[in-house]
């Protein structure tokens, strides 16, 4: 019984953590669509946008290459 309760609690925590971060779609000027996990961070000092892709890899793209950024529902 305790094992089942522990599994249920872990599943609930995992769902609440993933539900808090929204995915975004960035379209580039070349027509590429980039789906991110969580909100991308725009750094105006460096001119780069940092994001985490769907595989969990952190990446960067030049701000001038992004034509649109939309929160995915």
Residue frames as qw, qx, qy, qz and C-alpha x, y, z in Angstrom:
[[0.000, 0.885, 0.466, 0.000, 0.00, 0.00, 0.00],
 [0.296, -0.809, 0.100, 0.498, 2.79, 2.43, 0.89],
 [0.434, -0.129, 0.596, 0.663, 4.58, 1.62, -2.36],
 [0.219, 0.619, 0.654, 0.377, 1.46, 2.44, -4.39],
 [0.148, -0.937, -0.259, 0.182, 0.99, 5.69, -2.49],
 [0.421, -0.583, 0.317, 0.618, 4.64, 6.64, -3.09],
 [0.376, 0.178, 0.663, 0.622, 4.30, 6.01, -6.81],
 [0.075, 0.810, 0.552, 0.184, 1.11, 8.09, -6.95],
 [0.274, -0.884, -0.054, 0.375, 2.81, 10.97, -5.10],
 [0.434, -0.344, 0.483, 0.678, 5.84, 10.87, -7.41],
 [0.292, 0.447, 0.679, 0.504, 3.59, 10.88, -10.46],
 [0.057, -0.910, -0.410, 0.027, 1.67, 13.86, -9.09],
 [0.355, -0.746, 0.169, 0.538, 4.86, 15.81, -8.43],
 [0.425, -0.051, 0.615, 0.662, 6.18, 15.02, -11.91],
 [0.187, 0.666, 0.630, 0.353, 2.95, 16.22, -13.50],
 [0.166, -0.936, -0.236, 0.200, 2.90, 19.43, -11.48],
 [0.417, -0.553, 0.332, 0.640, 6.50, 20.24, -12.40],
 [0.329, 0.128, 0.668, 0.655, 5.95, 19.69, -16.12],
 [0.085, 0.772, 0.613, 0.146, 2.62, 21.52, -16.10],
 [0.245, -0.823, -0.128, 0.496, 4.24, 24.72, -14.82],
 [0.208, -0.459, 0.448, 0.738, 6.45, 25.31, -17.83],
 [0.648, 0.639, 0.267, -0.317, 4.82, 26.23, -21.11],
 [0.638, 0.061, 0.514, 0.571, 6.22, 25.35, -24.48],
 [0.207, 0.771, -0.046, -0.600, 6.84, 28.05, -27.09],
 [0.739, 0.398, 0.421, 0.343, 7.18, 27.98, -30.86],
 [0.109, -0.720, 0.227, 0.647, 9.72, 30.27, -32.48],
 [0.744, 0.574, 0.301, 0.162, 9.63, 30.83, -36.21],
 [0.472, -0.432, 0.284, 0.714, 12.81, 31.93, -37.92],
 [0.305, 0.686, -0.164, -0.640, 13.25, 34.16, -40.93],
 [0.115, 0.314, -0.852, -0.404, 14.24, 31.06, -42.94],
 [0.711, -0.089, -0.359, -0.598, 10.88, 29.43, -42.15],
 [0.454, 0.037, -0.853, 0.253, 12.12, 26.96, -39.52],
 [0.617, -0.603, -0.107, -0.495, 9.79, 26.25, -36.59],
 [0.350, 0.257, -0.759, 0.486, 11.57, 25.66, -33.27],
 [0.679, -0.586, -0.320, -0.307, 9.56, 24.18, -30.39],
 [0.168, 0.480, -0.615, 0.603, 11.04, 24.99, -26.99],
 [0.600, -0.466, -0.637, 0.129, 10.51, 23.51, -23.55],
 [0.369, -0.645, -0.302, 0.596, 9.81, 26.48, -21.33],
 [0.224, 0.962, 0.131, -0.085, 10.01, 30.17, -22.15],
 [0.715, 0.346, -0.032, 0.606, 13.09, 31.25, -24.13],
 [0.397, -0.759, -0.116, 0.503, 15.32, 33.85, -22.47],
 [0.489, 0.775, 0.118, 0.383, 16.14, 36.90, -24.59],
 [0.577, -0.525, -0.015, 0.625, 19.48, 38.54, -23.77],
 [0.345, 0.927, 0.142, 0.035, 19.59, 42.00, -25.32],
 [0.294, -0.824, 0.412, 0.254, 23.23, 42.51, -24.30],
 [0.450, -0.275, 0.770, 0.360, 24.54, 39.55, -26.30],
 [0.482, 0.364, -0.356, -0.713, 21.84, 39.56, -28.98],
 [0.289, 0.078, -0.944, -0.139, 21.06, 35.89, -28.34],
 [0.748, -0.267, 0.044, -0.606, 17.98, 33.96, -27.28],
 [0.032, 0.274, -0.944, 0.180, 18.65, 30.93, -25.08],
 [0.795, -0.076, -0.019, -0.601, 16.16, 28.06, -25.08],
 [0.393, -0.219, 0.890, -0.073, 15.85, 24.37, -24.25],
 [0.473, 0.150, -0.610, -0.618, 14.74, 22.19, -27.14],
 [0.852, -0.179, -0.105, -0.480, 12.31, 19.26, -26.88],
 [0.853, 0.094, -0.473, 0.198, 15.20, 16.84, -26.22],
 [0.639, -0.737, -0.120, 0.184, 16.34, 18.90, -23.21],
 [0.675, 0.058, 0.081, 0.731, 19.41, 20.40, -24.90],
 [0.079, -0.842, -0.142, 0.514, 20.16, 24.08, -24.22],
 [0.560, 0.372, 0.406, 0.619, 20.65, 26.06, -27.42],
 [0.057, -0.657, -0.088, 0.746, 21.05, 29.68, -28.55],
 [0.464, 0.563, 0.519, 0.445, 19.97, 31.57, -31.63],
 [0.195, -0.001, 0.030, 0.980, 20.61, 35.13, -32.77],
 [0.217, 0.544, 0.529, -0.614, 17.70, 37.42, -31.96],
 [0.299, 0.512, -0.262, -0.761, 17.71, 38.85, -35.49],
 [0.158, 0.085, -0.913, -0.367, 16.98, 35.36, -36.88],
 [0.068, 0.403, 0.863, -0.295, 13.68, 35.06, -34.96],
 [0.112, -0.292, -0.402, -0.861, 10.62, 36.44, -36.71],
 [0.609, -0.441, -0.125, -0.647, 7.98, 35.39, -34.16],
 [0.174, 0.106, -0.892, 0.404, 7.66, 33.72, -30.74],
 [0.622, -0.311, -0.231, -0.681, 4.33, 32.26, -29.64],
 [0.374, -0.241, 0.776, -0.446, 3.27, 30.46, -26.46],
 [0.386, -0.015, -0.847, -0.365, 2.02, 26.99, -27.40],
 [0.637, -0.265, 0.200, -0.696, -1.38, 26.07, -25.93]]
